[in-house]
Amino acid sequence: MGVAPGPAASQAAERKLHLRRIDVLRGLAILAVLLLHWFGATFGVDHLQWKGLVRDFASAPSPWFWIFYPMSYGWMGVSLFFLISGFCIHASALQAGELRAGRFFWRRFWRICPPYFAWLAFFAWRDGLNFSTAEGRGQILSHVFLVYNFNPDWIFAISGAFWSLAVEAQLYLLYPLLWLMRRYWTMRGALLATLALSLLSRLVAAVFFTDWSKDFSGTVWTFPTMLWFDWTLGAYLAEEFLAGRRAFPRSILLRIGAVLVLVFATFWKPGDALAFSLSSCALVLLVESYLWRERDESFWERLLVPLGLCSYSLYLLHYPFIRDLLHRIPVAQGLPEPWHAMVVFPLALALLFAVAYASYMILERGSIRLGRILWPPAGKRTWASHAAP
């Protein structure tokens, strides 16, 4: 007769399940981002243009655009990455019972920077950036120090997807301040403070630094104070989740309503200014429901786990390649769009995944291992191991 697992074994199994669910969420996030950029590469644009304060429905390049239009919301994958990052990093600090800033920044460096630097060097070489010119030096140095999101000429220069990595690094610098705010104001108070700062940043950006005839994009709309709330929302969820409490009401109507508010907001320009954080609010409700779910792992979740493990490498490498792959793979040539892209995309995804898996095994795991050798960790693997984009 078998022996029932003890409390420690049950807790370990439950924690492993939750870590795998984080990988599932990361898999969903990177898949959303990939589909967004596939959508944009296929139709030449990934959103409807503005006509005054509303979207111009006549700007759709073809009827097929509407069929695939849900993919235009793939930017929500970045919101999900910020939530996951805030959740995992704060969960690790809570489990340790303290935030040791030196250890925290050390681990974040080895988790994020070596793979990023490797792919940055490759793309700089591929694009022929010349360090001897002022422009080349500016692009390379701003990317090395992760401050390129402050300059409109650099933010999307080397890779259009890199912008969130700079913001993520800047939010790491703010985490000790968030930990201090939590101590004096509670985590809910800290969350409300970052919400107020986010709203104020958006108001200032919209009134003083935005051309309303264009999209809300670029340096002003990626400022870390604007997106700190989204990251902190994940940290707040971790605080409540590890305490065994629900952070938000369980109402299904609340979750449906949050998604509908987000969708309608993206068609109205003032609402679109809040869209990124509205997506974080909708997603955190869904993520909480998923983490508390008691059902066993499904077949589709098991498929997403490897994608989630490689999600950081996929994020690093996919953007400069996806358009080239869609138009250079010699399969289904001559088919009209979107049929050509529909045939080629699975092949492109397979190639990207193969390269990303090699990057994960060699660059990501290798850099984490080196960081642990140089400064051995005191405890076991933590939630923060899953905090990279």
N, C-alpha and C positions, 0 to 999 in steps of 0.2 A: 504494500500500500504506500502510495506517495505521501510525502510530507508537505503540508501546505506551506507556502512561502511565508516567511516572517515579515514583520513590518518594514524592516530595512530593505529586504528584497522587493517588496511591493512598491516602496517609495522609489527605489532605483529603476524599476520597470516603468513606473508612471513618468519619471523624469525623462527616461529615454524616449518614451512615446511623445512627450511634449517637445523634446529636441527635434525629433523627426518631423513633427508638425511644423516647426519653424522652418525646416528645410522644404517642406511642401509649400509653405507660404512664399519662401524665396523663389521656388520654382515657378509659382504662379506669377510673381512679380516680374521675373526676367522674361517669361513667356509673353506677358502683356507688353513689355517694352519692345521685344523683338517684333511682335505683330504690328505695333504702332509704326515702327521704322520700315517694315515690309510694306505696310499700307502706304506710307509716304513715298517710298521708292517706286511703287507700282503706279500711283496716280499723279506723282509729281507734287503733291500737296497732301498734308495729313489733317486738314481742317477746312471748314467753310470760312470764307472771307466775311468781314464785317460790312454791314451797310447801315451806317449810323450806329445806333446802340443795339442792333440785333444782327443775327447771322443772316447772310444773304444766301437763301436756298438756291438761287439761280447760279451761284458760283461753283456748284458741284461740277467737276470736269466730265462726268459721264453718269448714266443711270446706275452703272455698277458701283459707283462710289457710295451710293446709299446702301447697297446690300452689305458692303464691308464697313460701313460707317462706325459701328460699335468699336472697331479696332482703333478708331481715333482717340478713344479713352484709355489707350495703353499707357499714357503718361501717369496714370494712377499707380502703375507699378513702382514708380519712383516714390510716391507717397507711402506705399506699402513698405518699401525698403527703409525709409526713415522711421516708420513705426517699429519695424522689426529691430532696427539698430537701437533705438531708445529702449525698447523692451529688454533686449538681451543684455545690454551694457548695465542698465540699472538693476536687472535681476541678479547679475553677477556681484555687483557691489552690495546688494541687500543680503545675499547669501554669505558674503565675506564679513558682513557686519560693519564694514568701514570702506572708505575710499582712500586708497594710497595712490596719490597723484603720480608719483614717479613710476610705480608699477603699471598703472593704468596707461600712461602715455607710451611706455616701453612696449607693452603688448599691442597697443593700437598701431604703433609704427610698424612692427614686424608683421602684423596681420594685413595691413593695407599697403604700405609703401613699396616694398621690394617688387611685388608683381606689377604695381602701377608704374614704377620707374622703368621696369623692363619693357612694358608695352609702350610707354611714352618714348623711350629711346628708339624703338622699332619704327613707330609712326613718324617721329622726327626725321629719321634716316630716310624712310620711304617718301616723305614729302619734300625732302631735300632742304630742310631748314638749315640756314647758314648762320652759325654762331658768330661769325665775324661781322654781321650786319646788326644794326640796332634793333630792327624788327625781329630777326631771328633770336637774338639774345633775350629780348623782351618776352617772346613767346615761351622759350625754353625755361628761362629762370622763373617766370611767373607760374609755370606748370610744376617745376621742381619744388617751389615753396608753397604751392597750392593756394595761390591768391589770384589766379587768372579770372575768376568770376567778378572781379572788381573793375575789369577793363573791357569795354565792348568790342575791342579789336582782338582780344585774346580768348574770350569766354568760350566760343565755339570753334576756335581756329584749328586745333589739332584733331579733336574729336568732338562732335556735337553732343555726345553723351557724357563727357568728362565733367561737365559743370557741377553735377551733384556730388562728385567726389571732393571737390574743393569745399563745398558747403558742409559736407559730412565732417571733414577735418576741422573746420571752424567750429562746428557744434561740439566736437570733442573738447576743444579748448574751453567751451562754456560749461561743460559738465561739472567741474568742481564748483562753479558758481551755483549751478542748479542744486547740487548736493547741499550747499550751504543754505540756499533758500528753503529747501525742504526741511532743514533742521529748525529754522526759525518760524516758518509759515505753514508747515505741513506740505505734503506733496500736492494736495488739492490747491492750496494757496499758491504754490510755485507754478502750477499749471495755469491758473487764472492770470498770474503775472505775465507769463509768456504769451498767453492769448491777448492780453491788453497790449503788449509790446508788438505783437504781430499785426493787430488791427491798426495801431498807430503807424507802424511802418508802411502798411498798405495805403493808409490815408495820405501820408506824406508823399509816397511814390505816385499815387494817382493824381494828386493835385499839382505837384511841383515838378515831377520828373518823367511824366508820361505823355507821349503823343497818342491821343485817344483814337486817332485814325488807324493805328497799328495794333498788333497783338501785344498782350502783356507778356513780354519776354525780355531776356537780357539781364544786364548787371543789376539793375534796380530791383527786379522781381526775383532775384536769387540771393538777396542779401540775407545773411544768417539770422538776423533778428526777425525777419519775416517768416522764416521756416522753423524757428526754434520751437514754436508751439507744437508743430507736427511731430517732431522728435520727442518732445516732452510728453505728448499724448501716449506714446508707446511706453515711456518710463512710468507714467501714471498707471497704465494697465498692469505693468509688472508689479508695482507696489500692491495693488489690490489682489492680483492673481496669486502672488506668493503668500498673501495673508489669508487666502481662502475665501475672499469676498468677491462678489460681482461688482464691477466698477460702474456698470450701466444697467438700466432696467432691461428685463428680458423680452420686452414687447417686440413681436414681429412687425407690428405696424410702425414702430419707431424706426426699425431698420429699413423697411420699404420706403417710408417717408424720407429718410436721410438720403437714400439713393435717388429718389425722384427730385428732391430739392437740388441735389448736385447736377443732375442731367439738365433740368430747366435753367439753372444758373449759368451753364455754359453757353446758352443761346442768348443771354442778355449781358451786355458788356459790364455794367456794374457788378453783376453777380459773378461774372467770369474772373473779376479781380480777387474773389474769395474762393475760386474753384479748387485750388490746390488743398487748402485747409478743409474745405467742405468734403473733399474726397477722403482726407485723413479721418474726419469725423465719421463718415459712413463706413470706412474700412475698419476702424477700430471696433465698431459695434459688431461687424461680421467676424473679425479676428477673435474677439472675446468669445463669441458663440462657438467658434471652431475649437478654440483651446479647451473649452469646458465640455465639449461633446464627448459622450461616453462610448460611442460606437468604435469598433475596431477599424484599423486602417484598411482602406479600400484598394482595389487594383489600381485606380487612377492616381491615388495618393502615392503608392509605391513607385509609379512611373515618374512622378514629379520630384521625388527625393534626389535622384542623381542630378537632375537639372538644377535643383536648389543648391546642391553641394558645389556645382561649377558656376553658380550664378555670378559670382564676382568676376571670374575670368571671362565669362560670356559678356558681361557688361563692359569690361575693359576693351575687348577686341571687336565686338560685333559691328559697331556703327560705321567705321571706315570701310568695312568689308561687305556689308550686306547689299549695298547697291551694285558693287562690282560683281558679286556672286550671282545676283538675280539676272544680270545681263550678259554674263560671260560663260555660265555653265551651258555647254552645247547640247542641251536637251530641249525638245519642243520648240526649237527655233522656228519662227514664222507664225506661231500661234498669236492671235490678238490678245491684248491685255483685257481682263486679268487672267485669262486662261494660262498664258505662259508663266506668269508669276505663281499661280496656284500649283503648277506642275513642278516648278523649280524650287519653290520655297522649302519643301521637305528635304530636298537634297542639300540646299544651302544650310539649313538648320543642322543636318547631320554632320556636315563638314565643320561648321562652327563649333558644334558640341565636341567633336573629336579634338580639335585644337584646344578648346577650353579645358577639356579633361586633362590633356597633357600639361597645360598651364597650371591647373589646380594641383596635380600631383607633384610637379617639379617646382614651380615658383611659389605657389601658396603654401603648400605643406612644408616645402623646404625652408622658406623664410620663417615660418612659425617655429619649426624645429630649431633653427639657428638661434632665434630669439630666446628659446627656452634653455638652450645650451649656455648661452652667454649670461643669462640671468634665470636660473632654475626656478620654476614656480613652486609656491609653498603648498598648494593643494591640488585637487583634481580638476579635470576639464570643467569649464564654466559655460554659462549661457553666452558669454561674450565671444566665445569661439564662433558663434553663428551670427555675429553682428555686422559682418561686412556686407556691402551691397550685393 
